[in-house]
Amino acid sequence: MKITAVKSFPFRSGIGRQYHVVKVETDEGIYGLGEVGVSFWGAAVDESLKHLSQIVVGQDPFSTERLWQHMFRGSFFPADTTYCSAISAIDIALWDIKGKALGMPVYKLLGGPVRDMVVCYPHNEGGDTAALVESCRQTTQEGWKFARWGLSETGATGASPFGGAGTLEPVEAIRLGETQMAAVREAVGPDVQLLLDVHTRLDTAHVISLCKALEPYRPFFIEDPLRSENPGSYRTLARHVSLPIAAGEQWAGKWAFREVVEEELISYARIDLCIVGGLTEALKVTHWCETHYIDIVPHNPLGPVSAAACVALCMASTNVGVQEMPKRPGTLDVELFPQQIGWKDGYAFAPDTPGLGVDFDEEAVVARRAEHGGFPPVLRRNDGAFTNW
C-alpha cells in the first residue's frame, strides 16, 4: 500500500468555529483523517502540507516513525509550530490508515486499552458569574464530573479590526476569578472537579496571587497560567504555588516539554496531538511524563477527529488526568461527521471499530469550506496595551 494524496479541508463547524481536517489517501482505497491544531495559521499550514506531501506521497503509510523523522528534519531546519501542525495532521491520518488496514482500533495499536473509557471535562461559559454558575450546574446534571471555564475578561473596549475586543486587567481579573470559583464551588458541591484556564493571560507575579486566592476551593488544576515561549519560567512559578499546574498546549515537538518534565515543574501535560507532532510524538511525550509521574490532559478545542485521536491515546495510556471535550461527542456536527467516538455519563470511549472510529461526509465538509485567515479576538489592559487572548 502506498500513499497517493494529502488533501486539505478547512471548514466552519455548526457552531461557527473554523476547523482544518486533512485526508490522506492510498492506492488501496483506504484513507485516514487528521486534524490541524492552528486554524488561524491555516494558509501557512496548507503550504506546509503541500511541501510535506512531497515526502509522504508514494511512501508506505505504516512507516510512521520514518516519515515523522523525515518531515520534521527533512528541510535541515527543525519544524516550527506551523509545520508541526501539518505533520500532526498527516501523522494522525497515517495511524487511522494503519488501524483500518489491520482491522483494529488505533488504541490497540498504541499498546491496547488500560481503561474502558476516559473521563472528560466540558467548556463551561457565561457572560457573567450567574450565567457561568448555571452552565456548571447544567453540565453537572448531565453527568459531567468536571467543570471548566476561562479567566474572565473585566470589560469591553469596543470594535477591533481583528475581531472582538475586550479588556483584561490582571488585578481585576484575579478578584473576579476568585469570586467565580467560590460561586461555582458552592453551586456544584465538593465532588465536582474545578478547572480554571488562565489562557496564558497573566505574568508570574499575578499567577502567584491568583493561585493563593484559589487554594480554599481546591481546583483540580490551573491551566496555562503563563505564556508558552519560555518553559523555564515555570521553575519560578513552581517555587511559589501549591496548586496543580497544567501546561503545554502551545508546544510543538517533545523538546519544548523537556524542562517542565525533567524538572517536574508541572503536574499535568497539556499535549495537543494536532500541534505536538501527532500520535507518534504525543505517545513519546506521554511515556516520558510517566517516568516523572506527570499525567496527561490532552488539549482538544477542535473537532471530532482531534477528539478521537486524543481518546485513543488516553485509552492506551496509564498516566491520564482528564480529557478536554468541548461538546459531548455525537451532538456536534453530526451531519459532517456521522461516525464519532462514544459517550456515557461524562466519559468518552473509542468504539471497537478499525481506525480512529470517526469518519466525515466529504461533500458536506466541502460545502462548509472556509477561507483561511483572520485572527482571534483582541484583549487589552486598561491602559490600551495588548495582552494575550
VMD Tcl script that draws the C-alpha trace (Angstrom):
set ca {
  {0.00 0.00 0.00}
  {1.27 3.47 -0.94}
  {0.16 6.99 -0.09}
  {-1.32 8.72 -3.15}
  {-2.53 12.11 -1.90}
  {-2.70 14.55 1.01}
  {-5.86 16.67 0.85}
  {-6.79 19.73 2.93}
  {-10.29 20.63 4.14}
  {-10.63 23.94 6.04}
  {-14.28 24.49 7.03}
  {-16.61 26.03 9.58}
  {-18.40 23.87 12.09}
  {-22.05 24.12 13.04}
  {-21.16 26.45 15.92}
  {-19.11 28.74 13.68}
  {-15.63 27.57 14.68}
  {-13.05 27.04 11.97}
  {-11.60 23.53 11.69}
  {-8.98 22.10 9.37}
  {-9.15 18.38 8.55}
  {-6.60 16.52 6.43}
  {-7.35 13.39 4.42}
  {-4.50 11.06 3.42}
  {-5.42 8.66 0.60}
  {-3.80 5.40 -0.52}
  {-3.77 3.28 -3.67}
  {-5.87 0.60 -1.93}
  {-8.80 2.95 -1.32}
  {-8.13 3.19 2.42}
  {-7.88 6.74 3.73}
  {-7.18 8.34 7.07}
  {-8.22 11.59 8.73}
  {-6.13 14.01 10.75}
  {-6.67 17.50 12.11}
  {-4.61 20.70 12.21}
  {-4.15 22.45 15.55}
  {-3.58 26.09 14.49}
  {-6.53 27.07 12.34}
  {-5.67 30.78 12.43}
  {-2.48 29.96 10.50}
  {-4.37 27.78 8.06}
  {-2.98 29.25 4.87}
  {0.59 28.71 6.05}
  {-0.29 25.18 7.17}
  {-1.78 24.47 3.74}
  {1.53 25.37 2.10}
  {3.31 23.19 4.66}
  {1.02 20.28 3.77}
  {1.83 20.72 0.08}
  {5.54 20.78 0.86}
  {5.38 17.73 3.13}
  {3.34 15.78 0.60}
  {6.50 15.64 -1.50}
  {7.93 13.43 1.25}
  {4.95 11.21 2.03}
  {3.26 10.60 -1.34}
  {4.45 7.28 -2.73}
  {5.55 6.02 0.70}
  {4.28 3.20 2.91}
  {1.72 4.63 5.40}
  {2.88 2.10 8.02}
  {6.29 3.83 8.23}
  {5.04 6.45 10.68}
  {8.31 6.88 12.60}
  {10.47 7.13 9.50}
  {8.08 9.57 7.85}
  {7.82 11.63 11.04}
  {11.60 12.00 11.26}
  {11.84 12.96 7.58}
  {9.01 15.50 7.83}
  {10.39 17.10 11.00}
  {14.06 17.17 9.97}
  {13.91 16.95 6.19}
  {14.47 20.65 5.48}
  {17.57 20.76 7.74}
  {15.95 23.40 9.98}
  {13.67 21.73 12.57}
  {9.95 22.14 12.05}
  {8.23 25.05 13.80}
  {4.66 25.24 15.11}
  {3.17 25.67 11.64}
  {4.99 22.69 10.17}
  {4.39 20.61 13.29}
  {0.65 21.22 12.91}
  {0.85 19.93 9.34}
  {2.98 16.96 10.46}
  {0.46 16.25 13.23}
  {-2.48 16.06 10.84}
  {-0.63 13.76 8.44}
  {0.64 11.53 11.24}
  {-2.80 11.12 12.84}
  {-4.22 10.22 9.43}
  {-1.49 7.60 8.94}
  {-2.43 5.94 12.24}
  {-6.05 5.95 11.11}
  {-4.97 4.20 7.89}
  {-2.97 1.60 9.81}
  {-5.92 0.78 12.02}
  {-8.28 0.44 9.08}
  {-5.82 -1.69 7.11}
  {-5.34 -4.08 10.04}
  {-9.00 -4.07 11.07}
  {-8.13 -2.76 14.54}
  {-8.93 0.39 16.54}
  {-5.96 2.74 16.88}
  {-5.84 2.47 20.67}
  {-4.99 -1.23 20.34}
  {-2.06 -0.34 18.08}
  {-0.82 2.10 20.74}
  {-0.49 -0.68 23.30}
  {-4.06 -1.71 23.98}
  {-6.61 -0.39 26.44}
  {-5.62 0.26 30.05}
  {-9.08 1.71 30.77}
  {-12.57 1.21 29.42}
  {-13.34 4.91 29.00}
  {-11.85 8.34 29.61}
  {-13.29 10.93 31.99}
  {-13.78 14.30 30.26}
  {-14.42 17.95 31.03}
  {-16.65 20.35 29.09}
  {-16.29 24.02 28.21}
  {-18.49 25.99 30.59}
  {-19.31 29.52 29.53}
  {-21.18 32.52 30.79}
  {-21.32 36.23 30.19}
  {-21.26 36.84 33.94}
  {-20.90 34.88 37.18}
  {-24.56 33.90 37.35}
  {-24.52 32.52 33.79}
  {-21.30 30.63 34.50}
  {-22.75 29.04 37.62}
  {-25.84 27.97 35.69}
  {-23.68 26.44 32.94}
  {-21.71 24.44 35.53}
  {-24.91 23.28 37.22}
  {-26.31 22.12 33.90}
  {-23.26 20.09 32.83}
  {-23.06 18.53 36.29}
  {-26.69 17.44 35.98}
  {-25.86 15.97 32.55}
  {-23.28 13.69 34.15}
  {-20.00 15.58 33.68}
  {-17.65 15.10 36.63}
  {-15.67 18.30 35.93}
  {-16.44 21.98 35.29}
  {-14.05 24.25 33.43}
  {-14.05 27.90 32.39}
  {-11.60 30.61 31.39}
  {-10.29 33.58 33.33}
  {-12.92 36.19 32.58}
  {-12.49 39.48 30.83}
  {-13.00 42.54 33.00}
  {-14.63 44.87 30.46}
  {-15.26 45.75 26.82}
  {-13.31 48.28 24.77}
  {-15.30 48.39 21.52}
  {-14.62 47.24 17.98}
  {-11.32 45.85 16.74}
  {-10.15 45.37 13.14}
  {-9.20 41.80 14.08}
  {-12.48 40.73 15.67}
  {-13.99 41.12 19.10}
  {-12.23 43.30 21.64}
  {-12.26 43.34 25.40}
  {-10.20 44.26 28.41}
  {-8.44 42.04 30.91}
  {-6.76 43.90 33.73}
  {-4.82 41.34 35.82}
  {-5.64 42.56 39.36}
  {-9.33 42.90 38.48}
  {-9.32 39.50 36.77}
  {-7.84 37.86 39.88}
  {-10.65 39.24 42.06}
  {-13.28 38.12 39.55}
  {-11.62 34.70 39.23}
  {-11.82 34.15 42.99}
  {-15.47 35.25 43.07}
  {-16.41 32.87 40.27}
  {-14.50 29.93 41.72}
  {-16.24 30.41 45.07}
  {-19.67 30.66 43.44}
  {-19.19 27.56 41.27}
  {-17.84 25.50 44.17}
  {-20.86 26.39 46.28}
  {-23.23 25.56 43.41}
  {-21.83 22.16 42.38}
  {-20.57 20.88 45.71}
  {-17.28 19.30 46.79}
  {-17.20 16.30 44.45}
  {-17.13 18.05 41.06}
  {-13.59 18.87 39.97}
  {-13.00 22.53 39.00}
  {-10.57 23.73 36.34}
  {-9.59 27.33 35.56}
  {-7.96 28.18 32.23}
  {-5.82 31.31 32.53}
  {-5.12 31.04 28.77}
  {-1.60 32.49 29.15}
  {-3.10 35.86 30.15}
  {-1.10 36.59 33.31}
  {2.52 37.08 34.29}
  {4.26 35.18 37.09}
  {3.51 37.58 39.95}
  {-0.20 37.75 39.13}
  {-0.47 33.96 38.73}
  {1.03 33.51 42.18}
  {-1.57 35.86 43.65}
  {-4.37 34.08 41.79}
  {-3.31 30.62 42.92}
  {-3.05 31.65 46.56}
  {-6.54 33.17 46.38}
  {-7.98 29.96 44.87}
  {-6.43 27.47 47.31}
  {-9.55 27.17 49.54}
  {-11.63 25.93 46.60}
  {-9.31 23.02 45.74}
  {-9.22 23.30 41.93}
  {-8.10 20.18 40.06}
  {-5.59 22.32 38.16}
  {-4.84 25.82 36.89}
  {-4.37 25.67 33.13}
  {-1.74 27.54 31.08}
  {-1.09 30.26 33.67}
  {1.94 31.67 31.80}
  {2.86 32.41 28.21}
  {4.50 29.47 26.46}
  {7.63 30.97 24.90}
  {9.85 30.31 27.94}
  {9.07 26.99 29.67}
  {11.79 27.78 32.21}
  {9.52 30.38 33.80}
  {7.56 27.51 35.33}
  {10.61 26.96 37.56}
  {9.90 30.26 39.35}
  {6.18 29.56 39.49}
  {6.69 26.10 40.99}
  {8.60 27.59 43.94}
  {5.65 29.74 44.99}
  {2.50 27.85 44.03}
  {0.99 24.77 45.68}
  {-1.93 24.22 43.28}
  {-1.51 21.70 40.43}
  {-0.44 23.35 37.17}
  {-1.29 22.16 33.66}
  {0.61 23.47 30.65}
  {1.84 22.61 27.17}
  {-0.97 23.12 24.67}
  {1.10 25.50 22.52}
  {4.28 23.42 22.48}
  {5.36 21.71 19.26}
  {7.65 18.68 19.49}
  {8.95 16.79 22.51}
  {11.86 19.16 23.12}
  {9.56 22.01 24.22}
  {8.43 19.81 27.13}
  {11.98 18.99 28.26}
  {12.42 21.39 31.18}
  {8.95 21.09 32.68}
  {9.00 17.29 32.51}
  {12.57 16.60 33.63}
  {12.37 19.16 36.46}
  {8.77 18.18 37.30}
  {7.57 21.80 37.10}
  {4.01 20.88 36.11}
  {1.51 18.31 37.34}
  {-0.35 17.83 34.06}
  {0.91 17.91 30.46}
  {-1.48 19.63 28.05}
  {-0.29 17.79 24.95}
  {-2.05 18.95 21.78}
  {-1.92 15.99 19.38}
  {-2.69 18.32 16.47}
  {0.30 20.57 17.24}
  {2.90 18.45 19.05}
  {3.51 16.14 16.07}
  {0.57 13.74 16.01}
  {0.15 10.43 17.78}
  {3.75 9.40 17.08}
  {5.16 12.32 19.07}
  {2.38 12.50 21.66}
  {2.99 8.87 22.63}
  {6.66 9.67 23.33}
  {5.83 12.70 25.48}
  {3.21 10.66 27.35}
  {5.62 7.86 28.26}
  {8.29 10.42 29.18}
  {5.77 12.08 31.53}
  {5.00 8.70 33.07}
  {8.59 8.40 34.33}
  {8.05 11.65 36.26}
  {4.51 10.83 37.49}
  {3.03 13.61 35.36}
  {-0.45 12.87 33.99}
  {-1.55 13.96 30.55}
  {-4.65 16.08 29.90}
  {-4.69 16.33 26.10}
  {-5.69 19.69 24.65}
  {-8.74 19.29 22.41}
  {-10.60 22.50 21.49}
  {-11.19 21.18 17.97}
  {-13.45 18.77 16.12}
  {-14.34 15.05 16.14}
  {-11.05 13.93 14.54}
  {-8.94 15.55 17.25}
  {-11.29 14.17 19.90}
  {-10.96 10.63 18.52}
  {-7.16 10.80 18.43}
  {-6.98 12.14 22.00}
  {-9.29 9.45 23.36}
  {-7.33 6.73 21.54}
  {-4.14 7.95 23.26}
  {-5.85 8.14 26.67}
  {-7.38 4.67 26.28}
  {-3.87 3.25 25.84}
  {-2.01 5.39 28.42}
  {-1.83 4.77 32.15}
  {-0.99 8.36 33.21}
  {-4.18 10.25 32.31}
  {-5.80 13.00 34.38}
  {-8.80 14.07 32.31}
  {-9.63 14.69 28.64}
  {-10.83 18.04 27.27}
  {-14.10 17.62 25.36}
  {-15.79 20.95 24.46}
  {-19.07 19.30 23.47}
  {-20.45 15.83 24.07}
  {-19.44 13.50 21.18}
  {-22.32 12.72 18.87}
  {-24.04 16.07 19.42}
  {-21.85 18.38 17.32}
  {-21.62 18.46 13.52}
  {-23.17 15.03 13.06}
  {-24.14 15.99 9.52}
  {-20.42 16.50 8.78}
  {-19.14 13.62 10.93}
  {-21.81 10.89 11.02}
  {-19.40 8.49 12.74}
  {-17.90 9.69 16.04}
  {-16.50 8.25 19.27}
  {-18.82 7.09 22.07}
  {-20.04 8.82 25.21}
  {-21.63 7.86 28.52}
  {-22.13 9.78 31.77}
  {-19.16 12.13 31.49}
  {-16.85 9.59 29.86}
  {-15.74 9.17 26.23}
  {-14.58 5.94 24.66}
  {-13.23 4.80 21.31}
  {-15.51 2.32 19.54}
  {-14.17 -1.14 18.75}
  {-14.02 -0.34 15.03}
  {-10.99 -0.09 12.72}
  {-9.04 3.15 12.82}
  {-9.86 6.16 14.95}
  {-13.59 5.49 14.94}
  {-14.50 8.75 13.17}
  {-15.45 9.49 9.58}
  {-16.69 12.51 7.63}
  {-19.06 13.33 4.79}
  {-16.60 14.84 2.35}
  {-19.22 16.58 0.23}
  {-20.84 18.16 3.29}
  {-17.47 19.36 4.57}
  {-16.56 20.85 1.18}
  {-19.89 22.71 1.20}
  {-18.82 24.32 4.51}
  {-15.41 25.30 3.17}
  {-14.00 28.41 4.83}
  {-11.24 30.68 3.61}
  {-8.09 30.78 5.68}
  {-7.09 33.84 7.60}
  {-8.26 36.10 10.38}
  {-7.16 36.49 13.96}
  {-8.66 35.60 17.33}
  {-10.31 38.35 19.40}
  {-8.08 41.05 20.84}
  {-7.71 41.73 24.55}
  {-6.15 44.84 26.04}
  {-5.37 46.11 29.51}
  {-6.98 49.23 30.91}
  {-4.16 51.37 29.53}
  {-4.66 50.00 25.99}
  {-1.67 47.64 25.99}
  {-2.11 44.37 24.05}
  {-2.47 41.22 26.13}
  {-2.96 37.54 25.25}
  {-6.44 36.42 24.21}
}
mol new
graphics top color blue
foreach p $ca { graphics top sphere $p radius 0.5 }
foreach p [lrange $ca 0 end-1] q [lrange $ca 1 end] { graphics top cylinder $p $q radius 0.2 }
display resetview
